[in-house]
């Protein structure tokens, strides 16, 4: 939050920050007063989960096309 507040304070337009990525988007909206802190955290968590699901779908599609994916155990 402090990093993004610093960027806004230094003149980086909010629209630019919103286009950078999920964290920048939702924290910027919070700092602009468009989301509460709780809304920001909830929407960010949902967006990250959705993004991860899209990534897995993309990788599985690559596997179906014949690309070899080396999965790593967490």
DSSP file (Angstrom, degrees, kcal/mol; ACC not computed):
  #  RESIDUE AA STRUCTURE BP1 BP2  ACC     N-H-->O    O-->H-N    N-H-->O    O-->H-N    TCO  KAPPA ALPHA  PHI   PSI    X-CA   Y-CA   Z-CA
    1    1 A X     >        0   0    0      0, 0.0     4,-2.5     0, 0.0     5,-0.2   0.000 360.0 360.0 360.0 -43.1    0.0    0.0    0.0
    2    2 A X  H  >  +     0   0    0      1,-0.2     4,-2.5     2,-0.2     5,-0.2   0.897 360.0  53.2 -64.4 -39.2    2.8    2.4    0.9
    3    3 A X  H  > S+     0   0    0      2,-0.2     4,-1.9     1,-0.2    -1,-0.2   0.937 112.5  43.2 -60.0 -46.9    4.6    1.7   -2.4
    4    4 A X  H  > S+     0   0    0      2,-0.2     4,-2.5     1,-0.2    -2,-0.2   0.876 111.7  53.5 -70.7 -37.1    1.6    2.5   -4.5
    5    5 A X  H  X S+     0   0    0     -4,-2.5     4,-2.8     1,-0.2    -1,-0.2   0.913 108.6  51.6 -61.1 -40.9    0.8    5.5   -2.4
    6    6 A X  H  X S+     0   0    0     -4,-2.5     4,-1.7     2,-0.2    -2,-0.2   0.889 108.9  49.9 -62.1 -40.2    4.3    6.7   -3.0
    7    7 A X  H  <>S+     0   0    0     -4,-1.9     5,-2.4     2,-0.2     4,-0.3   0.920 112.0  47.3 -65.1 -43.2    3.9    6.2   -6.8
    8    8 A X  H ><5S+     0   0    0     -4,-2.5     3,-1.5     1,-0.2    -2,-0.2   0.928 111.8  51.1 -62.0 -44.0    0.6    8.2   -6.8
    9    9 A X  H 3<5S+     0   0    0     -4,-2.8    -1,-0.2     1,-0.3    -2,-0.2   0.811 105.7  56.1 -63.3 -29.9    2.3   10.9   -4.7
   10   10 A X  T 3<5S-     0   0    0     -4,-1.7    -1,-0.3    -5,-0.2    -2,-0.2   0.474 127.4 -96.2 -84.3  -0.3    5.2   11.1   -7.2
   11   11 A X  T < 5S+     0   0    0     -3,-1.5     2,-0.4     1,-0.3    -3,-0.2   0.467  71.2 148.1 106.1   1.4    2.7   11.8  -10.0
   12   12 A X      < -     0   0    0     -5,-2.4    -1,-0.3    -6,-0.2    -2,-0.1  -0.578  54.2-114.7 -69.3 125.5    2.2    8.3  -11.6
   13   13 A X    >>  -     0   0    0     -2,-0.4     4,-1.8     1,-0.1     3,-0.5  -0.314  11.4-128.8 -64.1 142.7   -1.4    8.4  -12.9
   14   14 A X  H 3> S+     0   0    0      1,-0.2     4,-2.7     2,-0.2     5,-0.2   0.871 109.1  59.4 -57.3 -38.8   -3.9    6.1  -11.2
   15   15 A X  H 3> S+     0   0    0      1,-0.2     4,-1.2     2,-0.2    -1,-0.2   0.870 104.7  50.2 -60.1 -36.9   -4.9    4.8  -14.7
   16   16 A X  H <> S+     0   0    0     -3,-0.5     4,-0.6     2,-0.2     3,-0.4   0.933 111.1  47.6 -66.2 -46.2   -1.3    3.7  -15.3
   17   17 A X  H >X S+     0   0    0     -4,-1.8     3,-1.2     1,-0.2     4,-0.7   0.890 107.6  56.2 -63.0 -39.3   -1.1    1.9  -12.0
   18   18 A X  H 3< S+     0   0    0     -4,-2.7     3,-0.3     1,-0.3     7,-0.3   0.827 106.2  51.7 -62.0 -31.5   -4.4    0.1  -12.6
   19   19 A X  H 3< S+     0   0    0     -4,-1.2    -1,-0.3    -3,-0.4    -2,-0.2   0.600  93.8  76.1 -81.6 -10.2   -3.1   -1.3  -15.8
   20   20 A X  H << S-     0   0    0     -3,-1.2     2,-0.3    -4,-0.6    -1,-0.2   0.868 107.3 -58.6 -73.1 -37.5    0.1   -2.7  -14.3
   21   21 A X     X  -     0   0    0     -4,-0.7     4,-2.7    -3,-0.3    -1,-0.2  -0.971  58.1 -69.3 169.8 176.6   -1.4   -5.8  -12.6
   22   22 A X  H  > S+     0   0    0     -2,-0.3     4,-2.4     1,-0.2     5,-0.3   0.920 124.0  45.3 -58.9 -50.4   -3.9   -7.2  -10.1
   23   23 A X  H  > S+     0   0    0      1,-0.2     4,-2.4     2,-0.2     5,-0.3   0.931 115.5  47.2 -62.4 -45.6   -2.2   -5.9   -6.9
   24   24 A X  H  > S+     0   0    0      1,-0.2     4,-2.2     2,-0.2    -1,-0.2   0.907 112.2  52.2 -61.2 -41.6   -1.6   -2.4   -8.3
   25   25 A X  H  X S+     0   0    0     -4,-2.7     4,-2.2    -7,-0.3    -2,-0.2   0.962 114.8  37.8 -60.5 -54.7   -5.2   -2.3   -9.6
   26   26 A X  H  X S+     0   0    0     -4,-2.4     4,-1.9     1,-0.2    -1,-0.2   0.863 117.0  49.5 -73.1 -35.3   -7.0   -3.1   -6.4
   27   27 A X  H  X S+     0   0    0     -4,-2.4     4,-2.8    -5,-0.3    -1,-0.2   0.902 110.9  51.6 -69.0 -38.3   -4.7   -1.2   -4.0
   28   28 A X  H  X S+     0   0    0     -4,-2.2     4,-2.0    -5,-0.3     6,-0.2   0.930 109.0  49.9 -61.3 -44.9   -5.0    1.9   -6.3
   29   29 A X  H  <>S+     0   0    0     -4,-2.2     5,-2.4    -5,-0.2     6,-0.9   0.881 111.5  50.0 -61.4 -37.2   -8.8    1.6   -6.2
   30   30 A X  H ><5S+     0   0    0     -4,-1.9     3,-1.5     4,-0.2    -2,-0.2   0.936 110.6  48.5 -63.6 -47.4   -8.6    1.3   -2.4
   31   31 A X  H 3<5S+     0   0    0     -4,-2.8    -2,-0.2     1,-0.3    -1,-0.2   0.799 108.1  54.9 -66.4 -27.9   -6.3    4.4   -2.1
   32   32 A X  T 3<5S-     0   0    0     -4,-2.0    -1,-0.3    -5,-0.2    -2,-0.2   0.510 117.9-114.2 -80.9  -4.2   -8.7    6.3   -4.4
   33   33 A X  T < 5S+     0   0    0     -3,-1.5    -3,-0.2    -4,-0.3    -2,-0.1   0.597  86.5 117.1  83.5  11.3  -11.5    5.5   -2.0
   34   34 A X  S   <S+     0   0    0     -5,-2.4     2,-0.3    -6,-0.2    -4,-0.2   0.666  78.4  31.9 -85.7 -16.5  -13.4    3.4   -4.5
   35   35 A X  S    S-     0   0    0     -6,-0.9    -2,-0.2    -5,-0.1    -1,-0.1  -0.982  80.0-124.2-135.0 147.9  -13.0    0.2   -2.4
   36   36 A X     >  -     0   0    0     -2,-0.3     4,-2.6     1,-0.1     5,-0.2  -0.401  38.1-103.7 -77.6 168.7  -12.9   -0.4    1.4
   37   37 A X  H  > S+     0   0    0      1,-0.2     4,-2.3     2,-0.2     5,-0.2   0.920 123.8  48.6 -60.8 -43.3   -9.9   -2.2    2.7
   38   38 A X  H  > S+     0   0    0      2,-0.2     4,-2.5     1,-0.2    -1,-0.2   0.904 111.2  49.0 -63.9 -42.2  -11.9   -5.4    3.1
   39   39 A X  H  > S+     0   0    0      2,-0.2     4,-3.0     1,-0.2     5,-0.3   0.911 110.1  52.6 -62.5 -42.1  -13.4   -5.1   -0.4
   40   40 A X  H  X S+     0   0    0     -4,-2.6     4,-2.3     1,-0.2    -2,-0.2   0.940 111.8  44.8 -59.4 -48.5   -9.8   -4.6   -1.8
   41   41 A X  H  X S+     0   0    0     -4,-2.3     4,-2.2     2,-0.2    -1,-0.2   0.912 115.9  46.7 -63.4 -43.4   -8.5   -7.8    0.0
   42   42 A X  H  X S+     0   0    0     -4,-2.5     4,-2.2     2,-0.2    -2,-0.2   0.943 115.1  44.4 -66.2 -48.0  -11.5   -9.9   -1.1
   43   43 A X  H  X S+     0   0    0     -4,-3.0     4,-2.5     1,-0.2    -1,-0.2   0.870 113.4  51.7 -67.2 -35.8  -11.6   -8.8   -4.7
   44   44 A X  H  X S+     0   0    0     -4,-2.3     4,-2.5    -5,-0.3    -1,-0.2   0.923 109.6  49.5 -65.5 -43.6   -7.8   -9.2   -5.0
   45   45 A X  H  X S+     0   0    0     -4,-2.2     4,-2.1    -5,-0.2    -2,-0.2   0.914 113.1  46.9 -62.0 -42.7   -7.9  -12.7   -3.6
   46   46 A X  H  X S+     0   0    0     -4,-2.2     4,-2.6     2,-0.2    -2,-0.2   0.927 112.4  49.5 -64.0 -45.1  -10.7  -13.7   -6.0
   47   47 A X  H  X S+     0   0    0     -4,-2.5     4,-2.4     1,-0.2    -2,-0.2   0.886 110.8  49.8 -63.9 -39.6   -8.9  -12.1   -9.0
   48   48 A X  H  X S+     0   0    0     -4,-2.5     4,-2.5     2,-0.2    -1,-0.2   0.922 111.5  49.1 -64.5 -43.4   -5.6  -13.9   -8.1
   49   49 A X  H  X S+     0   0    0     -4,-2.1     4,-2.1    -5,-0.2    -2,-0.2   0.922 112.3  47.9 -61.7 -44.5   -7.5  -17.2   -7.8
   50   50 A X  H  X S+     0   0    0     -4,-2.6     4,-2.1     1,-0.2    -1,-0.2   0.898 111.4  50.7 -63.3 -40.5   -9.2  -16.7  -11.2
   51   51 A X  H  X S+     0   0    0     -4,-2.4     4,-2.3     1,-0.2    -2,-0.2   0.913 109.1  51.0 -63.7 -43.1   -5.9  -15.7  -12.8
   52   52 A X  H  X S+     0   0    0     -4,-2.5     4,-2.3     1,-0.2    -1,-0.2   0.888 109.0  51.5 -62.3 -39.4   -4.2  -18.9  -11.4
   53   53 A X  H  X S+     0   0    0     -4,-2.1     4,-2.2     2,-0.2    -1,-0.2   0.902 109.2  50.2 -64.0 -40.5   -7.1  -21.0  -12.8
   54   54 A X  H  X S+     0   0    0     -4,-2.1     4,-2.2     2,-0.2    -2,-0.2   0.896 109.4  51.8 -64.9 -38.8   -6.6  -19.4  -16.3
   55   55 A X  H  X S+     0   0    0     -4,-2.3     4,-2.6     2,-0.2    -2,-0.2   0.928 109.5  49.0 -62.3 -44.6   -2.9  -20.1  -16.2
   56   56 A X  H  X S+     0   0    0     -4,-2.3     4,-2.6     1,-0.2    -2,-0.2   0.900 110.4  51.0 -62.7 -40.2   -3.5  -23.8  -15.3
   57   57 A X  H  X S+     0   0    0     -4,-2.2     4,-2.0     2,-0.2    -1,-0.2   0.913 110.6  49.6 -61.6 -42.1   -6.0  -24.0  -18.2
   58   58 A X  H  X S+     0   0    0     -4,-2.2     4,-1.9     2,-0.2    -2,-0.2   0.931 112.3  46.5 -63.5 -46.7   -3.4  -22.5  -20.6
   59   59 A X  H  X S+     0   0    0     -4,-2.6     4,-2.1     1,-0.2    -2,-0.2   0.896 110.8  52.0 -64.8 -39.6   -0.7  -24.9  -19.5
   60   60 A X  H  X S+     0   0    0     -4,-2.6     4,-2.3     1,-0.2    -1,-0.2   0.877 107.9  53.2 -64.7 -35.8   -3.0  -27.9  -19.7
   61   61 A X  H  X S+     0   0    0     -4,-2.0     4,-1.5     2,-0.2    -1,-0.2   0.884 106.7  52.3 -63.7 -38.4   -3.9  -26.8  -23.3
   62   62 A X  H  <>S+     0   0    0     -4,-1.9     5,-2.3     2,-0.2     4,-0.3   0.910 108.4  50.9 -62.6 -41.4   -0.2  -26.7  -24.1
   63   63 A X  H ><5S+     0   0    0     -4,-2.1     3,-1.7     1,-0.2    -2,-0.2   0.923 107.7  52.3 -61.7 -43.9    0.1  -30.3  -22.8
   64   64 A X  H 3<5S+     0   0    0     -4,-2.3    -1,-0.2     1,-0.3    -2,-0.2   0.813 106.0  55.8 -62.0 -29.4   -2.8  -31.4  -25.0
   65   65 A X  T 3<5S-     0   0    0     -4,-1.5    -1,-0.3    -5,-0.1    -2,-0.2   0.480 129.1 -96.2 -82.5  -1.3   -1.0  -29.9  -27.9
   66   66 A X  T < 5S+     0   0    0     -3,-1.7    -3,-0.2     1,-0.3     2,-0.2   0.356  77.5 139.4 107.3  -6.5    2.1  -32.0  -27.2
   67   67 A X      < -     0   0    0     -5,-2.3     2,-0.6    -6,-0.2    -1,-0.3  -0.508  51.8-127.7 -71.4 139.4    4.3  -29.6  -25.2
   68   68 A X        -     0   0    0     -2,-0.2     2,-0.5     2,-0.0    -1,-0.1  -0.793  23.1-163.9 -92.0 123.3    6.0  -31.3  -22.3
   69   69 A X        -     0   0    0     -2,-0.6     2,-1.0    -9,-0.0   -10,-0.0  -0.908  11.4-148.5-107.1 130.2    5.4  -29.5  -19.0
   70   70 A X        -     0   0    0     -2,-0.5     2,-0.2     2,-0.0    -2,-0.0  -0.821  20.5-156.3 -99.4  96.2    7.7  -30.3  -16.1
   71   71 A X        -     0   0    0     -2,-1.0     2,-0.4     1,-0.0    -2,-0.0  -0.476   3.2-145.1 -75.4 142.6    5.4  -29.9  -13.1
   72   72 A X        -     0   0    0     -2,-0.2     2,-0.2     2,-0.0    -1,-0.0  -0.915  13.4-124.2-111.5 132.8    7.1  -29.1   -9.8
   73   73 A X              0   0    0     -2,-0.4     0, 0.0     1,-0.1     0, 0.0  -0.548 360.0 360.0 -73.1 137.9    5.8  -30.4   -6.5
   74   74 A X              0   0    0     -2,-0.2    -1,-0.1     0, 0.0    -2,-0.0   0.432 360.0 360.0 -92.2 360.0    5.1  -27.7   -3.9
